[in-house]
Amino acid sequence: MTTVVESRPFAVSVDTAVLDRLTAREREVLRNMTKGETNRVLARRLGIAERTVRAHIPSVVRKLGAGSRFEASLTAFHHYEALAEGDIAC
């Protein structure tokens, strides 16, 4: 039996250029995903529609090259400060 870890090793190191491709809202959604909250809670926290959160998450996952929402959240956890730095200019 093959486990997920064996079939898809995940390295949380992501080039900051990849993080720069995220929009300000995508960064905000990604940072909040680290808390493990549902889309509904994320939407309320960010003051946007749940449908908007559901649209941002696949875009974030794709841009990061992650295999899942969980992997994207791990990336955000490990690069939390770098994600927050982009919001200072906004």
Buried (B, 14 or more C-beta within 10 A) or exposed (E): EEEEEEEEEEEEEBEEEEBEEBEEBBBBBBBBBBEEBEBEBBBEBBEBEBEBBEEBBEBBBEBBEBEEBBBBBBBBBBBEEBBEEBEEEE
